[in-house]
Amino acid sequence: MSRSRTMSMAIAIAAGWLVPSVARGAEPEDSARKVLAQLVAQDFAGVHARFAKEMAAAVPAPAMLGAVWQQFAGGLGKFQRVESAAAVKSGALEVATLRCAFEKGRLDVRLAFDGDGKIAGLFFPPIAPAWSPPPYAAADRFDERDVTVGAPPFALAGKLTVPRGAGPFPAVVLVHGSGSSDENETIGPNQPFRDLAVGLSSRGVAVLRYPKRSFVYPKAFIAPARFTIREETIDDARAGVALLARTAKIDPKRVFVLGHSLGAMMAPRIADGEPRVAGLVICAGPTRPLEEVVLEQMKARGTPADVAAAEASLARVRDPKLAASDWVEVLGQKTSAGYFLDLRGYRPAEVAAKLDLPILVLQGDRDIQVRRADYDGWQRALGSRPRARLKLYPTLTHLFVEGEGTLDDYARPAHVAAAVIDDVAAFVEEARR
């Protein structure tokens, strides 16, 4: 999983859209400022009272809006001002984006208004931070170009970094964690996928990264009748593998999948039945069901109400009578039950153990989202396999940067540790022999 600070948060806001309404006839920028004022004043009941009918069913309580606002703005301190505002027309919608300055940072608030003046969406897109290359990046050793992953109606504009030289080169597809995410997996001031791309390509490995489908097409993920892990992750990852396999200067027999968090959990499923995958790199991958991970996170950092809600969600997900046409509420966000039914019974470590592929499992011991218990699950399943390697980094976090193991780690600029780049590059090199 954007930007959410925990996996559970990302699951809860995978679509990222909530829908209040404003008075018809108001300019979109003025309307957006009025809604922002209510959010800052924590008048969530007032905003909720303006919800459009379509989304009132999906977001039935003011507390849900309040929880999402708290997740995005709660750690930024006191609101100061709107630094800039922009409005554009997108089809039948008028879209206004407000860049807001708080004591401790900035937040973009984007609202889309329909022809009746009602808000068709409320989204908190990430602000691309100023990024400087990590010390291990060697810009003279690779080139970057635009590519397209997948096909309409969900084509994704990706980035491909390719080492300079004749090739053919091994290649890696990067697969994101939970929630909507850009091609760099931007979380706060950090861009771990961009670090991986420039670091690995400096070491002779081509890297493909692309935004998640839910990031580019958020409205397609608003209360869909049928939304599973295939639409969220698997189909686009496999499309990325196919793209690399037919790309000049890429060795089609050395295309690897590197998954992070949810992407790591799904990496064995991406590879299962996809013969073009040459190996897997599993970074901070859960081996336990997602609903268990959510409950664990709420017990560690949530309120009693959060814990009670997570326990209710877990019970609902495990209900044997749950049908694909039902809805499951996870941390205040309604999600298609089909999403969880699709994952029911999936045991990533067991699937990985059955794959005849080289596998590298990496875990930061200061990860507060995916814990040591999950790493131990990979260890039990793969530890005795000669083609599997597992490594635990004592001081690395969920983003594989140096940290203390607190939420504050996500707000500090850092780069993916050089040791991780070295280990992945060495694994890819060894796996081809």
JODA-V551033 format. One record per run of one state. SS is the DSSP state (h for helix, s for strand, l for the rest). FROM is the first residue (numbers start at 0). TO is the last residue. If there is no record, write none. Layout:
((SS/FROM/TO) (SS/FROM/TO))
This chain:
((l/0/5) (h/6/11) (l/12/19) (s/20/20) (l/21/26) (h/27/39) (l/40/42) (h/43/47) (l/48/51) (h/52/55) (l/56/60) (h/61/72) (l/73/77) (s/78/89) (l/90/91) (s/92/101) (l/102/103) (s/104/112) (l/113/116) (s/117/122) (l/123/137) (h/138/140) (s/141/148) (l/149/154) (s/155/162) (l/163/167) (s/168/174) (l/175/184) (s/185/186) (l/187/188) (s/189/190) (h/191/201) (l/202/203) (s/204/209) (l/210/211) (h/212/215) (l/216/216) (h/217/220) (l/221/227) (h/228/244) (l/245/248) (s/249/259) (l/260/260) (h/261/270) (l/271/275) (s/276/282) (l/283/288) (h/289/300) (l/301/302) (h/303/316) (l/317/325) (s/326/329) (l/330/331) (s/332/335) (h/336/342) (l/343/346) (h/347/353) (l/354/356) (s/357/363) (l/364/370) (h/371/381) (l/382/386) (s/387/392) (l/393/394) (s/395/395) (l/396/400) (s/401/401) (l/402/405) (h/406/410) (l/411/416) (h/417/430) (l/431/432))
